[in-house]
């Protein structure tokens, strides 16, 4: 997904009053303030209660449900051109803490600090997971080359420690 396309989608969500936080590749590049690699998708953390509005806004731009295999934690939308939006579906509790439900007894938590990131895609100011929150999102799955690139950028720019054996 090109930068201009990402900005257009984010602006549409903002116009509909939808809070979001960028994660993944675009989230890291936003923190860095520059595009460091091509992106096949955009990862967005959104409140699950806003999902009908999110889907409506994105459907107006040709996106529709493509993969619900990780429901209720994730939903993937795609358009006919192959552009992809990965939605991290979260809930907020009465104290404003952010939770992602994988099942009734398996949850992930995003702290307020992890939701405090901000950055830019071109000249567009965006909310994103903090560097620490971005790093934590990589834990628990095997990393391909784009992930290793992103991890090295987080290490080099923000001084985050990486596990042993990660090659630069």
C-alpha positions as CSV (number, residue, x, y, z in Angstrom):
1,X,0.0,0.0,0.0
2,X,1.4,3.3,-1.1
3,X,1.8,6.2,1.4
4,X,-0.8,8.3,-0.4
5,X,-3.3,5.4,-0.2
6,X,-2.6,4.9,3.5
7,X,-3.1,8.6,4.2
8,X,-6.3,8.7,2.3
9,X,-7.7,5.7,4.3
10,X,-6.6,7.3,7.6
11,X,-8.1,10.6,6.7
12,X,-11.4,8.9,5.9
13,X,-11.4,7.2,9.3
14,X,-10.6,10.5,11.0
15,X,-13.4,12.2,9.0
16,X,-15.8,9.6,10.4
17,X,-14.6,10.2,14.0
18,X,-12.9,6.8,14.3
19,X,-9.9,6.7,16.6
20,X,-7.2,4.3,15.4
21,X,-3.6,3.5,16.1
22,X,-1.2,2.4,13.4
23,X,0.7,-0.9,14.0
24,X,3.1,-2.9,12.0
25,X,5.2,-1.6,9.1
26,X,3.3,1.7,8.5
27,X,3.2,2.3,12.3
28,X,7.0,1.9,12.5
29,X,7.6,4.1,9.5
30,X,5.2,6.7,10.9
31,X,7.2,6.8,14.1
32,X,10.4,7.2,12.0
33,X,8.8,9.9,9.9
34,X,9.8,8.2,6.7
35,X,9.0,5.2,4.5
36,X,11.8,2.7,4.9
37,X,10.3,-0.2,2.8
38,X,7.3,-1.1,0.7
39,X,4.1,-2.1,2.5
40,X,1.7,-4.7,1.4
41,X,-0.9,-3.7,3.9
42,X,-1.8,-1.3,6.7
43,X,-2.4,-2.5,10.3
44,X,-4.9,-0.6,12.4
45,X,-5.9,-1.0,16.0
46,X,-9.6,0.0,16.3
47,X,-12.3,-0.2,18.9
48,X,-14.5,-3.2,18.1
49,X,-17.6,-1.2,18.9
50,X,-16.7,1.1,16.0
51,X,-16.4,-1.8,13.5
52,X,-19.6,-1.2,11.7
53,X,-18.5,2.4,10.9
54,X,-15.0,1.3,10.1
55,X,-16.3,-1.3,7.6
56,X,-18.7,1.2,6.1
57,X,-15.9,3.8,5.6
58,X,-13.6,1.3,4.1
59,X,-16.3,-0.4,1.9
60,X,-16.8,3.0,0.3
61,X,-13.2,2.6,-0.8
62,X,-13.7,-0.9,-2.1
63,X,-12.6,-2.9,0.9
64,X,-14.6,-6.0,2.1
65,X,-14.1,-8.8,4.5
66,X,-11.5,-11.3,3.2
67,X,-10.3,-13.2,6.3
68,X,-12.1,-13.8,9.6
69,X,-9.9,-16.7,10.7
70,X,-8.5,-14.9,13.8
71,X,-11.9,-13.4,14.9
72,X,-12.5,-11.8,17.4
73,X,-9.0,-10.5,17.6
74,X,-8.3,-9.6,14.0
75,X,-10.2,-9.0,10.7
76,X,-8.6,-8.6,7.3
77,X,-10.2,-6.5,4.6
78,X,-9.1,-6.4,1.0
79,X,-10.0,-4.5,-2.2
80,X,-10.0,-5.7,-5.8
81,X,-6.5,-4.2,-6.3
82,X,-5.2,-6.5,-3.5
83,X,-4.7,-3.7,-1.0
84,X,-5.2,-5.0,2.5
85,X,-6.2,-3.5,5.9
86,X,-5.5,-5.7,8.9
87,X,-7.8,-4.6,11.8
88,X,-6.7,-5.3,15.4
89,X,-10.1,-5.3,17.2
90,X,-9.9,-4.1,20.7
91,X,-12.1,-3.1,23.6
92,X,-11.6,-0.5,26.3
93,X,-12.6,-1.1,29.9
94,X,-14.1,1.5,32.3
95,X,-10.6,2.6,33.3
96,X,-9.7,3.3,29.6
97,X,-7.4,0.2,29.4
98,X,-7.2,-1.4,26.0
99,X,-7.8,-5.1,25.5
100,X,-7.7,-7.5,22.5
101,X,-9.8,-10.6,22.9
102,X,-8.6,-13.8,21.2
103,X,-11.1,-16.0,23.1
104,X,-13.1,-15.8,26.4
105,X,-9.9,-16.7,28.3
106,X,-7.1,-15.3,26.2
107,X,-6.5,-11.6,25.9
108,X,-3.8,-9.2,25.1
109,X,-3.4,-5.8,26.7
110,X,-2.2,-2.5,25.2
111,X,-1.1,0.0,27.9
112,X,-1.8,3.7,27.8
113,X,2.0,4.2,27.1
114,X,1.8,1.8,24.2
115,X,-1.1,3.8,22.7
116,X,0.9,7.1,23.1
117,X,2.8,7.0,19.8
118,X,2.5,9.5,17.1
119,X,4.2,10.0,13.8
120,X,3.9,11.1,10.2
121,X,3.2,9.6,6.9
122,X,4.3,12.3,4.5
123,X,2.9,15.4,6.2
124,X,-0.1,13.7,7.8
125,X,0.1,13.4,11.6
126,X,-1.1,9.9,12.8
127,X,-1.6,8.0,16.0
128,X,0.4,4.8,16.3
129,X,1.6,2.3,18.9
130,X,4.8,3.5,20.7
131,X,8.1,2.0,19.7
132,X,7.7,-0.4,22.7
133,X,4.2,-1.4,21.6
134,X,5.3,-1.9,18.1
135,X,8.1,-4.2,19.3
136,X,5.8,-6.2,21.5
137,X,3.6,-6.9,18.5
138,X,6.4,-8.9,16.9
139,X,6.6,-11.3,19.8
140,X,5.0,-14.7,19.4
141,X,5.4,-15.3,15.7
142,X,8.2,-16.1,13.4
143,X,9.8,-13.1,11.6
144,X,10.3,-12.7,7.9
145,X,12.6,-10.2,6.3
146,X,10.2,-7.2,6.5
147,X,9.8,-7.9,10.3
148,X,13.6,-8.1,10.8
149,X,14.0,-4.9,8.9
150,X,11.4,-3.2,11.1
151,X,12.9,-4.6,14.3
152,X,16.3,-3.3,13.3
153,X,14.9,0.1,12.7
154,X,13.3,0.1,16.1
155,X,16.6,-0.9,17.7
156,X,18.7,1.6,15.7
157,X,16.3,4.6,16.3
158,X,14.8,3.9,19.7
159,X,17.5,1.8,21.3
160,X,15.2,-1.2,21.9
161,X,16.9,-4.4,22.8
162,X,16.4,-7.3,20.4
163,X,16.7,-11.0,21.1
164,X,20.1,-12.7,20.5
165,X,20.8,-13.7,16.9
166,X,18.8,-11.1,15.1
167,X,21.0,-10.0,12.1
168,X,21.3,-6.4,11.0
